Structure formats: C-alpha cells, structure tokens
Amino acid sequence: MRLKLVLLLTLASCDAVEEDLPGVLVRVEVSGSSNCLPARFTGDAGLQFFGQREDGGLVFTMGTEAQFGPPREGGVLGGVERQVPSEATTSVGTENSCLGTFSDWRRTDGGLELHQSWPGIDFCVSGPTWLPRVRCSTTRQYLFTEISPCSLRCVRIPSGSSEVECRC
C-alpha cells in the first residue's frame, strides 16, 4: 500500500517546524540489498522524527546520507532533507540517461521500505556526487526503534547534523 509521505528539510540551524503534529522520535537502522558500487548506505541512520497526519499521510525526517549515500569518492553526505516521496522517475542531470527513482517510500510494520533505481555516473556525468558508478537498484528497510514522544513543532535540526532533536 502506497502512502503519501513527506520528508522534512530545515536548512537553517535549529529552526522549528511550523506545522504541528504528534509523533515520536525513532532510532533508525538501515539494512537491505544493493547491487550498487559503492554499495548504498546501511547502518545507524540516527535519531529521526516520525508522525502520521489525520489524512493518513506520513511525516518524517531522514538524513541525506541514509537516503542517498555514500558519494562515489568517499566522504559523507551531511544534513537532513525534505522530499515529496514518489515512485515517479526523476532526472538528476542534464543527460537523458540521468533518470532514476529516489523516493519510493512504503510503510512497513517496523518502519519504512525504500525502493530506488539509480542511473550510474558512467551515463550521467552531470549527476550529483552520490550517484553510483553504474546503473543499479536498491531495496532497503528503515527499521524504527521508538525512543520518546515528540511534537513536530518541537523538532530541531542542528546545522550540519544528520539527526534531529526534540526541544520545545
């Protein structure tokens, strides 16, 4: 079952989110399959917010590294991004071969599942640094361990961090 999902992006350091929604802070552990080089991120994705709107839509935060990383040349993608998840194919570069699916999130019993189809830098040279070397696909599970209640208005994203804080 597909659900409308929304990831939060707050680029300013520790700014509060204007929308209010009850939710929880969750520790996120990422696992799954990847035929990408370099392999896509798995492991501890840190402390994130997760909530559900009255219309059934989900609101959550996710670190950039946990969704897109790692970069081809090493290093870490910092920050937390806002996205409107979609199964739709999106272009990430100027070439016609830069099409991929990056935000096909699905709700599971223990958290979320993310399906991605990646263009490779071999055919998408204008693409972002987080593209793998060659075309590939991934299915990863984002398992949640509930930590504490938190209202969306209390969510803070410290500058440069890939985790959130709950401070009202």
C-alpha positions, 0 to 999 in steps of 0.5 A, spaced: 500 500 500 502 506 497 502 512 502 503 519 501 509 521 505 513 527 506 520 528 508 522 534 512 528 539 510 530 545 515 536 548 512 537 553 517 540 551 524 535 549 529 529 552 526 522 549 528 517 546 524 511 550 523 506 545 522 504 541 528 503 534 529 504 528 534 509 523 533 515 520 536 522 520 535 525 513 532 532 510 532 533 508 525 537 502 522 538 501 515 539 494 512 537 491 505 540 489 498 544 493 493 547 491 487 550 498 487 558 500 487 559 503 492 554 499 495 548 504 498 548 506 505 546 501 511 547 502 518 545 507 524 541 512 520 540 516 527 535 519 531 529 521 526 522 524 527 516 520 525 508 522 525 502 520 521 497 526 519 489 525 520 489 524 512 493 518 513 499 521 510 506 520 513 511 525 516 518 524 517 525 526 517 531 522 514 538 524 513 541 525 506 546 520 507 541 514 509 537 516 503 542 517 498 549 515 500 555 514 500 558 519 494 562 515 489 569 518 492 568 517 499 566 522 504 559 523 507 553 526 505 551 531 511 544 534 513 537 532 513 532 533 507 525 534 505 522 530 499 515 529 496 516 521 496 514 518 489 515 512 485 515 517 479 522 517 475 526 523 476 532 526 472 538 528 476 542 531 470 542 534 464 543 527 460 537 523 458 540 517 461 540 521 468 533 518 470 532 514 476 527 513 482 529 516 489 523 516 493 519 510 493 517 510 500 512 504 503 510 503 510 512 497 513 510 494 520 517 496 523 518 502 519 519 504 512 521 500 505 525 504 500 525 502 493 530 506 488 533 505 481 539 509 480 542 511 473 550 510 474 555 516 473 558 512 467 551 515 463 550 521 467 556 525 468 552 531 470 549 527 476 550 529 483 556 526 487 552 520 490 550 517 484 553 510 483 558 508 478 553 504 474 546 503 473 543 499 479 537 498 484 536 498 491 531 495 496 532 497 503 528 497 510 528 503 515 527 499 521 524 504 527 526 503 534 521 508 538 525 512 543 520 518 546 514 522 544 515 528 540 511 534 537 513 536 530 513 543 532 518 541 537 523 538 532 530 541 531 535 540 526 542 542 528 546 545 522 550 540 519 547 534 523 544 528 520 539 527 526 534 531 529 532 533 536 526 534 540 526 541 544 520 545 545 
